[in-house]
Amino acid sequence: MSRKSDWNLSKGAWTLLDLATASCSAALVPLYLSPISETLRSVPTERLVMYAVFYGFAFWVAGEVLGVHEKRSSRSWRFRVAVCTLAAVGACLGLLLMVWAIEYRFVGRFALAKIVGCSVAGVMIMRLAVEGMASRSRPKVLALLAEETSKELAMALKEGGEQLQFERFKEDMPDSAESFVGYCEEQGIHEVVTQHDTEHKGLLNVVALLAGGTRVSDIVDFWERTFARIPPQYVDEAWLARLDLRLRHPLFHRAKRLLDVLVAIIGLVVSIPILAIASILILVGSRGSVFFSQRRTGYLGSDYVLYKLRTMRTDAEEDGAQWAAKKDARVTGVGRFLRKWRIDEIPQFWNVLRGEMSIVGPRPERPELEEKLAVEIPLWSSRHLVKPGLTGWAQIRFRYAADSNASREKLAHDLYYIKNASLLLDLQIILSTLRSLARGSR
């Protein structure tokens, strides 16, 4: 039985595909769909390529903010076309300004309209083609895992809407390595997911499976690749020790620090009017100070003082440290508004400037809660290998954590960030955070 191709593209693949489609549109429209007098038609080829690449990058930035490049979307196609059009229009405005700054000439409005139209049409056609192939050609995945682990993985695949055929190992399946290889070839198994302590380890002849076209993946790698998170229950300190912590590299560290300082300065300057209005509303709405400070656990486990705008009553923690609930009764009316739009987080730019925090990283917890979480959740303390962040991978991919179970899921996202940290991922998180702010999500 022939194996089906895996058309389930990753987020990175979708992004590159969209960027390439937009860049090609910006290059081909002037060459083949515009008159000779058009500005982009008359510039040298190398500058046209530069403008096209710039347009593609601008389309990526706008699309990241608007959610164009997500792997899959539950939104209607009409909505997705509208959002893609907004991203293309934003990219065209950037292209217009760049061409004018270099050429001292404006790009024609008809040329811009054609670029927008071709970009949107190209991106949507690629979406239809790839998603159509993914729905018709669903690769088979066989799990050689413990029963509970298989059930957990099956549930995650169902909730994530993955275009895969998932099959758990059954007792009537082959009981020898040779027959198992033949079974995978006969059934067209695309991938076998296993783990180091599986009871079915004797069935795995990895060389023979690979030679027969069946991929063999560890559950940690499969989970990371499919869901962009790494559940802490499947890893240990040996796994953590093997990580290439690029965050600790001097060059990356300095580049990340430069990005932190630039974003923090811009954020503070832009938000001064917002802070002034918020301060007045806090003073009018309830008694107490405008700012709120609290000890948090930071880099390498050291404590620091985090600053926020006060959103709760002054007697909110008379009985000691508590989890912040989604609809917390201790939050004031003004505070609820500030928390919804994350205005209360603005003072943390000061923590970033002081070097206690980064713009992107795991969200810091209170020392009182840290002690409990470190006992209940494996590798919880690994979050301290990087600076805590104003936003992070868990913040844009997961709901607000208000208990130990949610914190375990949050750690799964933090482990993914620690392993895959890069400036590009940081930029993606920052842009996605802007999208969350525009929706007013917490």
C-alpha positions in Angstrom: 0.0 0.0 0.0 1.5 3.4 -1.0 2.0 6.0 1.6 0.2 9.3 1.5 2.3 12.5 1.4 2.1 14.7 4.4 0.7 18.1 3.4 0.3 19.4 6.9 2.7 22.3 6.7 4.3 23.9 9.8 3.8 27.5 10.7 7.2 28.3 9.4 6.4 26.7 6.0 3.2 28.6 5.7 5.0 31.9 6.5 7.7 31.2 3.9 5.1 30.3 1.3 3.1 33.5 1.9 6.2 35.6 1.9 7.4 34.1 -1.4 4.0 34.5 -3.0 3.7 38.2 -1.9 7.3 38.9 -3.1 6.6 37.3 -6.5 3.4 39.3 -6.9 5.3 42.6 -6.3 8.0 41.6 -8.8 5.8 40.2 -11.6 3.0 42.8 -11.6 5.3 45.6 -12.7 7.0 43.4 -15.3 4.0 41.9 -17.0 0.8 43.8 -15.9 2.0 47.5 -15.8 2.7 50.1 -18.5 6.3 51.1 -19.3 5.7 54.5 -17.5 4.9 52.8 -14.2 7.5 53.6 -11.5 8.4 50.0 -10.6 8.6 49.1 -14.3 11.2 51.7 -15.0 13.6 51.0 -12.1 16.6 48.6 -12.5 15.9 44.9 -12.0 18.0 44.7 -8.8 16.0 47.5 -7.2 12.8 45.9 -8.3 13.9 42.7 -6.6 14.8 44.7 -3.4 11.3 46.3 -3.4 9.6 43.0 -4.0 11.5 41.4 -1.1 10.6 44.4 1.1 7.0 44.1 0.2 7.1 40.4 1.0 8.6 41.1 4.4 6.1 43.8 5.1 3.3 41.4 4.1 4.7 38.9 6.6 4.8 41.5 9.4 1.2 42.7 8.7 0.1 39.1 8.3 1.6 38.0 11.6 -0.2 40.8 13.4 -3.5 39.9 11.7 -3.1 36.1 11.9 -2.8 35.4 8.1 0.0 32.8 8.4 -1.5 30.5 11.0 -1.3 26.7 10.1 -5.1 26.3 10.1 -8.0 28.6 10.9 -11.6 28.0 11.9 -12.6 31.3 10.3 -14.7 31.5 7.1 -12.9 31.9 3.8 -14.6 35.3 3.4 -13.0 36.5 6.7 -9.7 35.1 5.7 -9.7 36.9 2.4 -10.6 40.1 4.1 -7.7 39.8 6.6 -5.3 38.8 3.9 -6.4 41.9 1.9 -5.8 44.1 4.9 -2.3 42.7 5.3 -1.6 43.3 1.6 -2.9 46.9 1.8 -0.6 47.5 4.8 2.4 46.1 2.9 1.6 48.3 -0.1 1.6 51.4 2.1 5.1 50.4 3.3 6.2 49.8 -0.3 4.8 53.2 -1.4 6.8 55.0 1.2 10.0 53.1 0.5 9.8 53.7 -3.3 9.1 57.4 -2.7 12.0 57.7 -0.3 14.4 56.2 -2.9 13.0 57.1 -6.3 11.2 60.4 -5.4 8.3 59.0 -7.3 5.0 57.4 -6.2 3.9 54.0 -7.3 0.7 54.2 -9.4 -2.5 53.3 -7.6 -3.5 50.8 -10.2 -0.2 49.0 -9.9 -0.7 48.9 -6.1 -4.2 47.6 -6.6 -2.9 44.9 -8.9 -0.2 43.9 -6.4 -2.8 43.6 -3.7 -5.1 41.6 -5.9 -2.4 39.2 -7.0 -1.0 38.8 -3.5 -4.4 37.9 -2.1 -5.3 35.6 -5.0 -1.9 33.9 -4.8 -2.0 33.3 -1.1 -5.6 32.1 -1.1 -5.1 29.7 -4.1 -2.0 28.2 -2.3 -4.1 27.9 0.9 -6.9 26.1 -1.0 -4.5 23.8 -2.8 -2.4 22.8 0.2 -5.3 22.5 2.6 -7.2 20.5 0.0 -4.4 18.1 -0.4 -4.0 17.8 3.4 -7.7 16.9 3.8 -7.6 14.3 1.0 -4.2 12.8 1.8 -4.1 12.2 5.6 -0.9 10.3 6.6 -1.2 7.4 9.0 0.4 7.7 12.4 0.8 4.6 14.5 1.5 5.0 18.3 3.7 2.5 20.1 2.9 4.0 23.4 1.4 3.2 26.8 -2.4 3.3 26.8 -2.7 6.5 28.8 -0.1 8.2 26.7 -1.8 7.1 23.4 -5.2 8.4 24.7 -3.6 11.8 25.6 -2.0 12.1 22.2 -5.2 11.1 20.4 -7.2 13.7 22.3 -4.6 16.4 21.5 -4.7 15.5 17.8 -8.5 15.7 17.8 -8.6 19.0 19.6 -6.0 20.5 17.3 -7.8 19.5 14.2 -4.7 17.7 12.7 -5.2 16.2 9.3 -3.8 12.8 10.4 -5.1 9.2 10.7 -4.2 8.2 14.2 -4.0 4.5 15.2 -3.0 3.0 18.5 -1.2 -0.3 18.8 -3.5 -3.3 19.4 -2.8 -6.8 20.7 -3.7 -8.4 17.3 -0.9 -6.5 15.5 2.4 -8.2 14.7 4.6 -9.3 17.6 8.0 -9.5 15.9 10.2 -6.8 14.4 10.2 -8.4 11.0 6.4 -8.8 10.7 5.9 -5.3 12.2 8.0 -3.8 9.3 5.9 -5.7 6.8 2.7 -4.5 8.5 3.8 -0.9 8.3 4.6 -1.3 4.6 1.3 -3.1 3.9 -0.8 -0.5 5.8 1.0 2.5 4.5 2.1 3.7 7.9 3.7 7.1 7.4 5.1 7.5 10.9 5.6 5.4 14.1 5.6 7.4 17.3 7.3 5.8 20.3 9.2 6.5 23.5 12.3 5.2 25.2 10.6 3.1 27.8 7.8 1.6 25.7 7.0 -2.1 26.3 6.9 -2.6 22.5 10.5 -1.6 22.0 11.3 -5.1 20.6 9.2 -4.3 17.5 11.3 -1.5 16.4 13.9 -2.2 13.7 14.5 1.4 13.0 16.8 0.8 10.0 14.3 -1.5 8.3 11.4 0.9 9.0 13.3 3.8 7.6 14.3 1.8 4.6 10.7 0.9 4.0 9.6 4.6 4.1 8.2 4.7 7.6 9.4 7.5 9.8 10.2 6.8 13.5 9.7 9.6 15.9 10.1 10.0 19.7 7.0 11.3 21.3 8.7 14.4 22.5 9.8 15.3 18.9 6.4 14.5 17.5 4.6 16.6 20.1 7.0 19.5 19.6 6.6 19.3 15.8 2.9 18.9 15.8 1.7 21.1 18.6 4.6 23.6 19.2 4.9 22.6 22.8 6.9 20.1 24.9 4.9 18.4 27.8 7.2 18.3 30.8 6.0 14.8 31.8 7.8 13.3 28.7 11.2 14.9 29.4 13.8 14.8 32.1 17.0 16.5 33.1 19.0 14.5 30.6 16.8 15.9 27.8 17.3 19.4 29.2 21.1 18.9 29.4 21.2 18.1 25.7 19.7 21.4 24.7 21.6 23.9 22.7 20.8 27.0 24.7 21.4 29.6 22.1 19.9 32.2 24.5 23.2 32.0 26.4 25.4 32.7 23.3 27.0 36.2 23.7 26.0 37.4 20.2 22.4 36.3 20.5 22.3 37.6 24.1 23.5 41.1 23.0 21.1 41.2 20.0 18.2 40.2 22.2 19.1 42.8 24.8 19.3 45.5 22.1 15.8 44.5 20.9 14.5 44.6 24.5 15.9 48.1 25.1 14.6 49.5 21.8 11.1 48.0 22.3 10.9 49.1 25.9 11.9 52.7 25.1 9.4 52.9 22.3 6.8 51.3 24.4 7.3 53.8 27.3 7.4 56.8 25.1 4.2 55.8 23.1 2.3 54.8 26.3 2.9 58.0 28.3 -0.6 59.5 27.5 -2.2 56.1 28.2 -0.4 55.8 31.5 -1.5 59.3 32.5 -5.2 58.6 31.7 -5.0 55.2 33.4 -3.5 56.8 36.5 -6.4 59.3 36.8 -9.0 56.5 36.3 -7.4 54.4 39.0 -7.3 57.2 41.6 -10.9 58.1 40.8 -12.1 54.5 40.8 -10.7 53.3 44.1 -8.5 54.3 47.1 -4.9 53.4 47.0 -1.7 54.0 45.0 -1.6 54.0 41.2 1.3 51.6 41.0 1.6 48.1 42.4 4.8 46.2 43.1 5.3 42.6 43.8 8.2 40.2 44.2 8.7 37.7 41.3 11.2 35.0 40.6 13.5 35.9 37.7 16.6 34.8 35.9 18.4 31.9 37.5 15.9 32.0 40.4 16.8 35.4 41.7 14.0 37.6 43.0 13.2 41.1 41.7 10.4 43.6 42.1 7.9 43.7 39.3 5.9 46.9 38.7 2.3 47.1 37.4 -0.6 49.5 37.5 -2.9 48.6 40.4 -6.0 46.7 39.2 -7.2 45.1 42.5 -8.5 46.4 45.8 -5.8 47.2 48.3 -7.0 44.4 50.6 -6.9 41.8 47.8 -4.4 39.5 49.6 -5.1 39.9 53.2 -5.2 36.1 53.5 -1.9 35.6 51.6 -0.9 34.9 48.0 -3.6 33.6 45.7 -4.0 32.6 42.1 -5.5 35.4 39.9 -8.7 34.0 38.5 -10.2 34.9 35.1 -13.2 36.7 36.6 -11.5 37.7 39.9 -13.9 39.4 42.3 -10.9 41.3 43.7 -10.4 43.3 40.5 -11.9 46.8 40.4 -14.1 48.0 37.6 -11.3 50.2 36.2 -8.8 47.3 36.8 -10.9 44.9 34.7 -10.6 47.3 31.7 -6.9 47.8 32.2 -6.3 44.0 32.5 -8.4 43.3 29.4 -6.2 45.6 27.2 -3.0 44.8 29.2 -2.5 48.4 30.0 -1.6 47.4 33.6 1.5 45.7 32.2 3.0 48.9 30.8 5.2 49.7 33.8 7.1 46.4 33.2 8.9 48.2 30.4 10.9 49.7 33.3 11.8 46.2 34.5 13.0 45.5 31.0 15.2 48.6 30.9 16.7 47.6 34.2 17.6 44.2 32.7 15.4 42.2 35.1 13.1 41.1 32.4 13.0 40.6 28.6 10.3 41.6 26.2 9.9 37.9 25.3 10.2 35.0 27.8 8.3 32.9 30.3 5.9 35.0 32.5 7.4 35.3 36.0 5.6 33.8 39.0 5.6 34.7 42.7 8.1 33.0 44.9 5.3 31.7 47.2 3.7 29.9 44.2 7.0 28.9 42.7 7.8 26.6 45.7 4.5 24.7 45.2 4.8 24.5 41.4 8.4 23.3 41.6 7.3 20.3 43.7 4.2 19.4 41.6 5.6 19.9 38.1 8.8 18.3 36.7 11.4 20.8 35.3 9.4 23.8 36.5 12.6 25.5 37.5 14.0 25.3 33.9 11.9 28.4 33.2 14.6 30.3 35.1 17.3 29.5 32.5 16.1 32.5 30.6 14.9 36.0 31.7 11.2 36.3 32.4 9.3 38.1 29.7 6.6 40.8 29.3 5.0 38.4 26.8 5.9 34.9 25.7 5.0 31.8 23.6 2.6 30.6 26.3 0.9 34.0 26.4 -0.1 33.9 22.7 -0.8 30.2 22.5 -2.5 29.4 25.8 -5.1 30.7 28.2 -4.4 32.5 31.5 -2.9 30.0 34.0 -4.9 30.1 37.3 -4.0 26.7 38.8 -1.3 23.9 38.8 -2.8 22.0 35.8 -2.8 25.2 33.6 0.7 26.0 34.8 1.9 22.5 33.6 0.5 23.3 30.2 2.1 26.7 30.3 5.4 25.1 31.1 5.0 22.9 27.9 5.0 26.1 25.8 7.9 27.6 27.8 10.0 24.5 27.2 9.3 24.9 23.4 10.5 28.5 23.6 13.6 27.6 25.6 14.6 25.0 23.0 13.7 27.0 19.9 14.5 30.6 21.0 15.6 32.9 18.2 15.2 36.6 17.3 12.8 35.5 14.5 10.7 33.6 17.1 10.8 36.7 19.4 9.7 38.9 16.6 6.8 36.5 15.8 5.7 36.5 19.4 5.8 40.3 19.6 3.7 40.7 16.5 1.2 38.0 17.6 1.0 39.9 21.0 -0.1 43.0 19.1 -2.9 40.9 17.6 -4.0 39.8 21.0 -3.9 43.4 22.2 -6.1 44.4 19.3 -8.7 41.8 20.3 -8.5 42.8 24.0 -7.5 39.3 25.2 -5.7 38.6 28.4 
